[in-house]
Amino acid sequence: MALSDRHIELRRDPHSGEVLAHGGDPEAHSILQRAGFVHILRRHEQYHRLPTGLDQAAEETLATAAVSALRSVGYWVACDATFDTDQRTSHYLPLGAQVAALSDQLRRASTTQDAAAVLTELTASHDGVLAGLAQVLASAGEFLETLDQDSDRQTAATVRGLSGHHLAVITAQLHQLRNALTDRHEDPPHAAPAPAKSRTTNAKRPSTAPAPSPPCRPGRPPRHRPGA
């Protein structure tokens, strides 16, 4: 990771008056988003800004909280004096990081059953990750229908479509993969036990090079036949 990715500048823009944050890596961006900032991604730049419609006091509160959270995990933050703080925020493992930790368990899996157990955390019918995501999408659709804009109901239908079709396809395919691994009883090659080491320290290791070809022997001279 480049050192510049650990540097963030969080200031009020003198021209637009917006509170903007520039720099940082994806982890810093996640911290800013959890602090209430909006991610702006353009063709040649990206940055974060505070939501519109806030008064100055609310902006300063959110910006100060972001500075505290970023510095708590080691980021160097240059900011306006009104956002500066010596307070540090308690850092917790976000839910997404807990789910991502399943990838480490898959890398350490020594049998197909181990891998299937990890995938079960995704595909479990009642309380798996994908079942929980389906509930979140359904609740998001319900919330959108309570809003007043004409496009909200269409957006709600789109969100429900994500759960009813796209997520359902992913869930079915992963469930099939999980079941297939459960029925197999194999150890991947990288999990094969290492050969036992010889107790004799001076013993020579067997060579892994191919055995040398046997030396060529001179051909036998032809037998002399009488009368030839």
N, C-alpha and C positions, 0 to 999 in steps of 0.2 A: 504494500500500500504506500502510495506517495505521501510524503510528509505534508504536502499542501492539502491533501484530503482531510487532514485533522484540523484545518483552519477554517473558521466560519466568520463571516462578517455580517452583523445584524444591526441595521441602522434604519432610521427614517429617511426616505429619499427626499432630498431638498426640493425637488421639482414637483413630484406628484403627491408628496405627503404620506405615501404608503410606507408601512414598516416592512422591509425586505430583508431576506437572509440569502446570502450567496456563499457557495462553496460547500465543502463537506462530502462525505461518501454516503452510500445508501443507508448505513446505520444512523448517521446524523440526520438524513432526510426523514427517516422514520420517527426520530425523536421530535423533529420540528412538526411533523404531521400530528403526532399525539399531543403536542402542545397547542394545536389548533390552527397551524399554518396550512395554507393551500399551496399545493405543488403546481408550478407553472412550467410546462415543458414546451419549448419552441424548437425550431429547426437548428438553431445555432447556439442556444443557451437554455439554461434551466435555473430556476430560483424558487424561493418560497415567499409568500406574502401572507399577511394577516387577512382574515375575512373582511369583506366590506360591511359597512353599517355599524361599526363599533365606535364608541366615543373614545376620547384620548385616554381616559383612565383605564378602560378595558384593554386597550391596545398595550399600554404600558404593563399591565398585569400579565398578559399573555407573553409578551416579549421577555419580561424578566423571568418568568417561569421557564421559558425556553433556554435562556442563558444558563440558568441554574442546572437544568437537566443535562445540557450539553457538557458543561464543565464537570459535572459529577462523574462522567465516564471518560474524562481525559481530553476533551476537545479544547482547542485554544480559540476563544471567542473574542473578537474585537467588536465592541458595541457602543452605542450612545451612553452617556453618563446616566440617563434616566432609566436605562435597562440594566445597569451594572448591579451586581449583587455578590455577596460572599456566601450566601446560603447554597447548600447542596441538596439535591433531591435524592431520595432513596431510589435506587435502581432495582427494578424487578425484571424477571425474564418474561418477555411478552409471549402471548399465546402462540403467535406464529413461530417464534423461536422454539417453543416446546414441541410443536408439530414437526418443525424442521429437524429436531433432534432424532426423529425416527430414522432419518437417513444415515446417521452414525450407527444406529443399531443394525440397519440393513448391511452396512459395510462390515460389521463384525459378525454377521450371521455365519455360523459354522455348519448349519444344515438347512435343508429346504423347510423343515418345520420351524426353525428360528425365523426365517424370512416370512413365512406365512403368518406367524404370530404378530410380526410388526405390521403387515398389511391388514390384519384383523382390526388394528386400531383405527384404520381408515374406513374399513368396510362394514364394521359391526352394525347390525340392522337398527338397533335402538339408540346406542350412544356412541357410534363411531364418528370420526371427524366429518365424513361426507354427509352423514345423517344430520349432524349439527349444522353443517353449512346449508343444507336444504331448509332447515327450520329458520335460519337467519334470512335466507332469501325470501321465504314465505312471509316472514314478519316485515321485511322491507317493503314487499308489495302491499301488504295491508296498511302500512304507514303512509305510503305514497297516495293511496286512495283517500286518505283523510285530508289531503292538501287541496288547495283551491285552483291551481292553474289547470288550464284545459289539457295540457300535455301530461299531467301527472298520472292519469289513469292509463294512458298508453304506455308510459314508462313502467307502471306497475305490472302491466301485462307482459312487457319485455322481461322484467326481472323474474316473473313467474315462469316464463319460457326458458330462462337459463336453468332453473331448477327442474322443470318438467321434462326437458329434452336433453340439453347438453350435459348437465350434471348427472342425469339418469344414465346416459350412455357411459360416462366415465365410471360411475359406480358399478354398473353391470360388468364392464370389462375388468376392472380391478377385482371384483368379487370372483369372477371366473378364474383370474390368475391366482388369487389366494387359494381357492379350492384345489386348483391343479397342483400347487406347491405342497398343499397339505397331504395330498395323496402320494406324493413322491417321497422317497426316503433316500436322499442322496446328500453327499458331502461335496461341496464345490472343491475344485482342485486346490485353491489357495488354503483351504481349511484342513488338508491332509496332514496327519501328525508327522512331525519331523523325525527322521531316523535317529535311533538312540546313539549317543556318542560313545566311542570306545573308552574303556577305563584306562587303557594303556596309553600314556601320554606320548610315548615314542613311536606308537604304531603309525605306519604310513597310511595316508588316506588312499582309498582306491581311486585310480585315475579315471577321469571322466572322458578322456580322449579315446578315440576309437583304437582298437587293438591293431598293432602293426601287422602288415601283411607278412606271411611267412617268406623267408629268403628263397630266392629263385634257385632251383637246383639245375645243374647242367643236364641236358637231355641224355638219355642212354644211347650209346652208339648202336647202330643197327647190327643185328646178328648176321654173321657171314654164313651164307648158305653154301653147302658144297655144290660145286659145279656151276655156281653163279658166275 
